[in-house]
Amino acid sequence: MGTIRDLALALVLGYAAIAGLMWVAQERLMFFPRGAAAPANPPPGWQLEEVALRAADGTQLAGVLVRPPAARALVIYFGGNAEEATEQAASVHEAYGERAVLLVNYRGYGRSTGSPGEKAMVADAIELYDWAARRADVDPARIVLHGRSLGTGVAVQLAAARPAACVVLTSPFASAVDVARNAYPWLPVALLLRHPFDSLAHAPKLKAPALVLIGATDNVIPADQSERLATAWGGPMERVRFEGFGHNDLGLNPAYNAAIRTFLGRCVP
């Protein structure tokens, strides 16, 4: 009897230890900051402007603004959890056409200082939006938000806080809790997660037109999560599902960039 009791106690303590480790180390499991990339180059004929913005708490946010001549429409891009955003600078025209693109790294990524976290990342996104909307060379009525993977959680909350002409979401999730629950079904992730990124709670209230891009074989963010968010969206919704493509290779499909360009052609021509 004592052996069974000791085994049960050991299992309980082991489970508690794993849950405690997840609580302490969750930022390391959720965010994968990358150091600064090589200096960014814009597409031929485009201008590149270094961006350095000090957030309200003193954190330095760094990135680039790339723009074709005379463009006043702007795409603000929020990348995945292991992206250095400025690396996209040379190829932005492939997805966005002749539109300016703001690529600023999250806290702790690239040359941005600080540490990433949901509240800080959303607050930073709002500051970046406001900074861009005040510029004389940007039409605030033609600002587009594009989030990929983790960045969809930021883009959705920004769309809830500020007006967007339209929103593009690549591999979006309903919430980070759902993603974690899928990966760790035996843990009480709803109680443990400090960064829930609950996009599904905001989606029904959002009226901006949206495009959702889904990898049918995505094993990081299952396609059904993206579909749930798309179904809950409160405004016009278009979705494109790429059969045979997953989480990290979605952009390799030639139809991926074409779908974004076509959507933006209607949203911010």
MARMARDO-356581 format. One record per residue (C-alpha): residue number from 1; x, y, z. Coordinates in Angstrom, 1 decimal, decimal comma, padded with zeros to 4 digits, always signed. Layout:
! MARMARDO-356581
{num = NUM X = X Y = Y Z = Z}
...
//
This chain:
! MARMARDO-356581
{num = 1 X = +000,0 Y = +000,0 Z = +000,0}
{num = 2 X = +002,8 Y = +002,3 Z = +000,9}
{num = 3 X = +004,5 Y = +001,7 Z = -002,5}
{num = 4 X = +001,3 Y = +002,7 Z = -004,4}
{num = 5 X = +001,0 Y = +005,8 Z = -002,2}
{num = 6 X = +004,7 Y = +006,7 Z = -002,8}
{num = 7 X = +004,3 Y = +006,2 Z = -006,6}
{num = 8 X = +001,2 Y = +008,4 Z = -006,6}
{num = 9 X = +003,0 Y = +011,1 Z = -004,7}
{num = 10 X = +005,9 Y = +010,9 Z = -007,0}
{num = 11 X = +003,6 Y = +011,2 Z = -010,1}
{num = 12 X = +001,9 Y = +014,2 Z = -008,5}
{num = 13 X = +005,2 Y = +015,9 Z = -007,6}
{num = 14 X = +006,6 Y = +015,2 Z = -011,1}
{num = 15 X = +003,5 Y = +016,6 Z = -012,8}
{num = 16 X = +003,7 Y = +019,7 Z = -010,6}
{num = 17 X = +007,4 Y = +020,1 Z = -011,4}
{num = 18 X = +006,8 Y = +019,9 Z = -015,1}
{num = 19 X = +003,9 Y = +022,4 Z = -014,8}
{num = 20 X = +006,1 Y = +024,7 Z = -012,8}
{num = 21 X = +008,9 Y = +024,5 Z = -015,3}
{num = 22 X = +006,4 Y = +025,4 Z = -018,1}
{num = 23 X = +005,3 Y = +028,4 Z = -016,1}
{num = 24 X = +008,9 Y = +029,6 Z = -015,6}
{num = 25 X = +010,2 Y = +028,8 Z = -019,0}
{num = 26 X = +007,3 Y = +029,6 Z = -021,2}
{num = 27 X = +008,8 Y = +032,7 Z = -022,8}
{num = 28 X = +011,7 Y = +030,5 Z = -024,0}
{num = 29 X = +009,3 Y = +028,0 Z = -025,5}
{num = 30 X = +007,1 Y = +030,8 Z = -027,2}
{num = 31 X = +009,6 Y = +033,4 Z = -028,4}
{num = 32 X = +012,8 Y = +032,7 Z = -030,3}
{num = 33 X = +014,6 Y = +036,0 Z = -030,7}
{num = 34 X = +017,1 Y = +036,3 Z = -033,5}
{num = 35 X = +020,0 Y = +038,8 Z = -033,6}
{num = 36 X = +020,4 Y = +041,5 Z = -036,1}
{num = 37 X = +020,5 Y = +040,4 Z = -039,7}
{num = 38 X = +022,9 Y = +041,8 Z = -042,3}
{num = 39 X = +022,1 Y = +045,3 Z = -043,5}
{num = 40 X = +018,8 Y = +045,2 Z = -045,4}
{num = 41 X = +018,6 Y = +046,1 Z = -049,1}
{num = 42 X = +015,3 Y = +047,4 Z = -050,7}
{num = 43 X = +014,0 Y = +046,2 Z = -054,1}
{num = 44 X = +015,6 Y = +048,0 Z = -057,0}
{num = 45 X = +014,4 Y = +051,6 Z = -057,3}
{num = 46 X = +013,0 Y = +051,7 Z = -053,8}
{num = 47 X = +014,1 Y = +053,8 Z = -050,8}
{num = 48 X = +015,1 Y = +052,3 Z = -047,4}
{num = 49 X = +014,8 Y = +054,3 Z = -044,2}
{num = 50 X = +016,2 Y = +053,1 Z = -040,9}
{num = 51 X = +013,6 Y = +053,2 Z = -038,2}
{num = 52 X = +014,4 Y = +053,8 Z = -034,5}
{num = 53 X = +011,4 Y = +054,4 Z = -032,2}
{num = 54 X = +011,6 Y = +054,6 Z = -028,5}
{num = 55 X = +008,6 Y = +053,0 Z = -026,8}
{num = 56 X = +006,8 Y = +054,6 Z = -023,9}
{num = 57 X = +008,8 Y = +052,5 Z = -021,4}
{num = 58 X = +012,1 Y = +053,5 Z = -023,0}
{num = 59 X = +012,6 Y = +050,3 Z = -025,0}
{num = 60 X = +014,3 Y = +050,9 Z = -028,4}
{num = 61 X = +012,4 Y = +049,4 Z = -031,4}
{num = 62 X = +014,4 Y = +049,1 Z = -034,6}
{num = 63 X = +013,7 Y = +048,2 Z = -038,2}
{num = 64 X = +013,3 Y = +049,6 Z = -041,6}
{num = 65 X = +010,7 Y = +051,3 Z = -043,8}
{num = 66 X = +011,0 Y = +050,4 Z = -047,5}
{num = 67 X = +009,0 Y = +052,3 Z = -050,1}
{num = 68 X = +008,6 Y = +052,7 Z = -053,8}
{num = 69 X = +008,5 Y = +056,2 Z = -055,3}
{num = 70 X = +005,3 Y = +058,1 Z = -054,4}
{num = 71 X = +003,7 Y = +055,2 Z = -052,5}
{num = 72 X = +001,3 Y = +056,3 Z = -049,8}
{num = 73 X = -000,3 Y = +052,9 Z = -049,0}
{num = 74 X = +001,6 Y = +051,1 Z = -046,2}
{num = 75 X = +001,8 Y = +047,5 Z = -045,0}
{num = 76 X = +002,9 Y = +047,0 Z = -041,4}
{num = 77 X = +004,3 Y = +043,5 Z = -041,1}
{num = 78 X = +004,4 Y = +041,3 Z = -037,9}
{num = 79 X = +006,5 Y = +038,2 Z = -038,3}
{num = 80 X = +006,6 Y = +034,8 Z = -036,7}
{num = 81 X = +008,3 Y = +033,9 Z = -033,4}
{num = 82 X = +011,7 Y = +033,2 Z = -035,0}
{num = 83 X = +011,8 Y = +036,0 Z = -037,7}
{num = 84 X = +014,1 Y = +038,9 Z = -038,0}
{num = 85 X = +011,7 Y = +041,2 Z = -039,8}
{num = 86 X = +014,2 Y = +043,3 Z = -041,8}
{num = 87 X = +015,3 Y = +040,2 Z = -043,8}
{num = 88 X = +012,1 Y = +040,6 Z = -045,8}
{num = 89 X = +013,1 Y = +044,0 Z = -047,1}
{num = 90 X = +014,5 Y = +042,9 Z = -050,5}
{num = 91 X = +011,5 Y = +040,8 Z = -051,5}
{num = 92 X = +008,5 Y = +042,8 Z = -050,2}
{num = 93 X = +007,4 Y = +043,8 Z = -053,6}
{num = 94 X = +006,7 Y = +040,2 Z = -054,5}
{num = 95 X = +003,8 Y = +040,1 Z = -052,0}
{num = 96 X = +002,8 Y = +043,7 Z = -051,7}
{num = 97 X = +003,4 Y = +045,2 Z = -055,1}
{num = 98 X = +004,1 Y = +049,0 Z = -055,2}
{num = 99 X = +003,2 Y = +049,7 Z = -051,5}
{num = 100 X = +005,5 Y = +050,8 Z = -048,7}
{num = 101 X = +006,3 Y = +048,2 Z = -046,0}
{num = 102 X = +007,2 Y = +048,8 Z = -042,3}
{num = 103 X = +009,4 Y = +046,0 Z = -040,9}
{num = 104 X = +010,2 Y = +046,6 Z = -037,2}
{num = 105 X = +011,5 Y = +043,9 Z = -035,0}
{num = 106 X = +009,8 Y = +042,8 Z = -031,8}
{num = 107 X = +011,5 Y = +043,5 Z = -028,4}
{num = 108 X = +014,6 Y = +041,4 Z = -028,1}
{num = 109 X = +014,7 Y = +040,7 Z = -031,9}
{num = 110 X = +017,2 Y = +042,2 Z = -034,3}
{num = 111 X = +018,4 Y = +045,5 Z = -032,9}
{num = 112 X = +015,3 Y = +046,1 Z = -030,8}
{num = 113 X = +016,0 Y = +046,0 Z = -027,1}
{num = 114 X = +014,0 Y = +044,5 Z = -024,2}
{num = 115 X = +012,2 Y = +041,2 Z = -023,9}
{num = 116 X = +009,1 Y = +040,0 Z = -025,9}
{num = 117 X = +005,7 Y = +039,5 Z = -024,2}
{num = 118 X = +002,2 Y = +039,9 Z = -025,4}
{num = 119 X = +001,2 Y = +043,2 Z = -023,7}
{num = 120 X = +004,4 Y = +044,9 Z = -024,6}
{num = 121 X = +004,3 Y = +043,7 Z = -028,2}
{num = 122 X = +000,8 Y = +044,9 Z = -028,7}
{num = 123 X = +001,6 Y = +048,2 Z = -027,1}
{num = 124 X = +004,6 Y = +048,6 Z = -029,4}
{num = 125 X = +002,5 Y = +047,8 Z = -032,4}
{num = 126 X = +000,0 Y = +050,5 Z = -031,5}
{num = 127 X = +002,9 Y = +053,0 Z = -031,1}
{num = 128 X = +004,3 Y = +051,9 Z = -034,5}
{num = 129 X = +000,9 Y = +052,4 Z = -036,1}
{num = 130 X = +000,5 Y = +055,9 Z = -034,6}
{num = 131 X = +004,0 Y = +056,9 Z = -035,7}
{num = 132 X = +003,3 Y = +055,7 Z = -039,3}
{num = 133 X = -000,1 Y = +057,3 Z = -039,4}
{num = 134 X = +001,3 Y = +060,7 Z = -038,5}
{num = 135 X = +003,8 Y = +060,7 Z = -041,4}
{num = 136 X = +003,1 Y = +063,0 Z = -044,3}
{num = 137 X = +004,1 Y = +060,3 Z = -046,8}
{num = 138 X = +001,5 Y = +057,8 Z = -045,5}
{num = 139 X = -002,2 Y = +057,8 Z = -046,1}
{num = 140 X = -003,7 Y = +056,6 Z = -042,7}
{num = 141 X = -006,8 Y = +055,4 Z = -044,6}
{num = 142 X = -004,6 Y = +053,0 Z = -046,6}
{num = 143 X = -002,7 Y = +051,2 Z = -043,8}
{num = 144 X = -002,7 Y = +047,4 Z = -044,1}
{num = 145 X = -001,8 Y = +045,0 Z = -041,3}
{num = 146 X = -000,1 Y = +041,6 Z = -042,1}
{num = 147 X = +000,7 Y = +039,1 Z = -039,4}
{num = 148 X = +002,3 Y = +035,7 Z = -039,8}
{num = 149 X = +001,9 Y = +033,0 Z = -037,2}
{num = 150 X = +002,7 Y = +034,6 Z = -033,9}
{num = 151 X = +002,4 Y = +038,0 Z = -035,6}
{num = 152 X = -001,3 Y = +037,3 Z = -036,3}
{num = 153 X = -001,9 Y = +037,6 Z = -032,6}
{num = 154 X = -000,3 Y = +041,1 Z = -032,7}
{num = 155 X = -002,0 Y = +042,2 Z = -035,9}
{num = 156 X = -005,5 Y = +041,1 Z = -034,7}
{num = 157 X = -005,2 Y = +043,1 Z = -031,4}
{num = 158 X = -003,8 Y = +046,1 Z = -033,3}
{num = 159 X = -006,8 Y = +045,9 Z = -035,7}
{num = 160 X = -009,0 Y = +046,0 Z = -032,6}
{num = 161 X = -007,3 Y = +049,1 Z = -031,4}
{num = 162 X = -006,7 Y = +051,1 Z = -034,6}
{num = 163 X = -008,5 Y = +051,3 Z = -038,0}
{num = 164 X = -007,0 Y = +049,2 Z = -040,8}
{num = 165 X = -007,9 Y = +049,3 Z = -044,5}
{num = 166 X = -007,6 Y = +045,5 Z = -044,4}
{num = 167 X = -005,9 Y = +042,7 Z = -042,6}
{num = 168 X = -003,8 Y = +039,7 Z = -044,0}
{num = 169 X = -003,3 Y = +036,8 Z = -041,7}
{num = 170 X = -000,9 Y = +034,0 Z = -042,6}
{num = 171 X = -001,3 Y = +030,8 Z = -040,5}
{num = 172 X = -003,4 Y = +032,5 Z = -037,8}
{num = 173 X = -004,4 Y = +030,8 Z = -034,6}
{num = 174 X = -007,6 Y = +031,1 Z = -032,5}
{num = 175 X = -005,5 Y = +031,7 Z = -029,4}
{num = 176 X = -002,1 Y = +030,7 Z = -028,1}
{num = 177 X = -003,8 Y = +028,7 Z = -025,4}
{num = 178 X = -005,3 Y = +026,5 Z = -028,1}
{num = 179 X = -001,9 Y = +026,1 Z = -029,8}
{num = 180 X = -000,4 Y = +025,1 Z = -026,5}
{num = 181 X = -003,2 Y = +022,8 Z = -025,6}
{num = 182 X = -002,7 Y = +021,0 Z = -028,9}
{num = 183 X = +001,0 Y = +020,6 Z = -028,1}
{num = 184 X = +000,5 Y = +019,8 Z = -024,4}
{num = 185 X = -002,9 Y = +018,3 Z = -023,9}
{num = 186 X = -002,0 Y = +016,9 Z = -020,5}
{num = 187 X = -001,2 Y = +020,4 Z = -019,0}
{num = 188 X = -003,6 Y = +023,1 Z = -017,7}
{num = 189 X = -002,2 Y = +025,5 Z = -020,2}
{num = 190 X = -005,1 Y = +028,0 Z = -019,7}
{num = 191 X = -003,9 Y = +028,5 Z = -016,2}
{num = 192 X = -000,2 Y = +028,5 Z = -017,0}
{num = 193 X = +000,0 Y = +030,7 Z = -020,1}
{num = 194 X = +000,9 Y = +034,4 Z = -019,5}
{num = 195 X = +000,6 Y = +035,3 Z = -023,2}
{num = 196 X = -002,7 Y = +034,0 Z = -024,4}
{num = 197 X = -003,0 Y = +036,1 Z = -027,6}
{num = 198 X = -006,7 Y = +035,4 Z = -027,7}
{num = 199 X = -007,5 Y = +036,4 Z = -031,3}
{num = 200 X = -010,8 Y = +034,6 Z = -031,3}
{num = 201 X = -012,1 Y = +037,0 Z = -028,6}
{num = 202 X = -011,5 Y = +040,0 Z = -030,9}
{num = 203 X = -012,4 Y = +038,5 Z = -034,3}
{num = 204 X = -016,2 Y = +039,0 Z = -034,2}
{num = 205 X = -015,9 Y = +042,7 Z = -033,5}
{num = 206 X = -013,5 Y = +043,4 Z = -036,4}
{num = 207 X = -015,1 Y = +044,8 Z = -039,5}
{num = 208 X = -012,0 Y = +045,3 Z = -041,8}
{num = 209 X = -011,8 Y = +043,0 Z = -044,8}
{num = 210 X = -009,4 Y = +040,1 Z = -044,1}
{num = 211 X = -007,5 Y = +037,5 Z = -046,0}
{num = 212 X = -006,6 Y = +034,3 Z = -044,2}
{num = 213 X = -003,9 Y = +032,1 Z = -045,8}
{num = 214 X = -003,8 Y = +028,5 Z = -044,5}
{num = 215 X = -001,4 Y = +025,6 Z = -045,0}
{num = 216 X = -003,5 Y = +022,5 Z = -045,2}
{num = 217 X = -000,8 Y = +020,3 Z = -043,6}
{num = 218 X = +000,4 Y = +022,8 Z = -041,0}
{num = 219 X = +001,5 Y = +020,8 Z = -038,0}
{num = 220 X = +002,4 Y = +023,9 Z = -035,9}
{num = 221 X = -000,9 Y = +025,8 Z = -036,1}
{num = 222 X = -003,4 Y = +023,2 Z = -037,3}
{num = 223 X = -005,6 Y = +024,4 Z = -040,2}
{num = 224 X = -008,8 Y = +024,1 Z = -038,2}
{num = 225 X = -007,6 Y = +026,8 Z = -035,9}
{num = 226 X = -007,1 Y = +029,2 Z = -038,8}
{num = 227 X = -010,5 Y = +028,2 Z = -040,1}
{num = 228 X = -012,1 Y = +028,9 Z = -036,7}
{num = 229 X = -010,7 Y = +032,4 Z = -036,7}
{num = 230 X = -011,8 Y = +033,1 Z = -040,2}
{num = 231 X = -015,3 Y = +031,9 Z = -039,5}
{num = 232 X = -015,5 Y = +034,2 Z = -036,5}
{num = 233 X = -014,3 Y = +037,3 Z = -038,3}
{num = 234 X = -016,9 Y = +040,1 Z = -038,2}
{num = 235 X = -016,1 Y = +041,7 Z = -041,5}
{num = 236 X = -015,7 Y = +040,5 Z = -045,1}
{num = 237 X = -013,5 Y = +037,4 Z = -045,1}
{num = 238 X = -011,5 Y = +035,6 Z = -047,9}
{num = 239 X = -009,6 Y = +032,5 Z = -047,2}
{num = 240 X = -007,1 Y = +030,6 Z = -049,3}
{num = 241 X = -006,1 Y = +027,1 Z = -048,4}
{num = 242 X = -002,9 Y = +025,6 Z = -049,8}
{num = 243 X = -003,0 Y = +021,8 Z = -050,1}
{num = 244 X = +000,2 Y = +020,0 Z = -049,5}
{num = 245 X = +001,8 Y = +023,0 Z = -047,8}
{num = 246 X = +002,5 Y = +023,5 Z = -044,1}
{num = 247 X = +003,7 Y = +026,2 Z = -041,6}
{num = 248 X = +007,2 Y = +027,1 Z = -042,9}
{num = 249 X = +006,9 Y = +026,4 Z = -046,6}
{num = 250 X = +003,6 Y = +028,3 Z = -047,3}
{num = 251 X = +005,4 Y = +031,3 Z = -048,8}
{num = 252 X = +007,1 Y = +029,0 Z = -051,4}
{num = 253 X = +003,9 Y = +028,4 Z = -053,2}
{num = 254 X = +003,8 Y = +030,9 Z = -056,1}
{num = 255 X = +000,1 Y = +031,3 Z = -055,4}
{num = 256 X = +000,8 Y = +032,7 Z = -051,9}
{num = 257 X = +002,2 Y = +036,1 Z = -053,0}
{num = 258 X = -000,3 Y = +036,3 Z = -055,8}
{num = 259 X = -003,2 Y = +035,9 Z = -053,4}
{num = 260 X = -001,9 Y = +038,8 Z = -051,3}
{num = 261 X = -001,3 Y = +041,0 Z = -054,3}
{num = 262 X = -004,8 Y = +040,3 Z = -055,6}
{num = 263 X = -006,4 Y = +041,0 Z = -052,3}
{num = 264 X = -004,5 Y = +044,3 Z = -051,8}
{num = 265 X = -005,4 Y = +045,3 Z = -055,3}
{num = 266 X = -009,0 Y = +045,4 Z = -054,2}
{num = 267 X = -008,3 Y = +046,8 Z = -050,7}
{num = 268 X = -005,7 Y = +049,5 Z = -051,3}
{num = 269 X = -005,3 Y = +049,8 Z = -055,1}
//
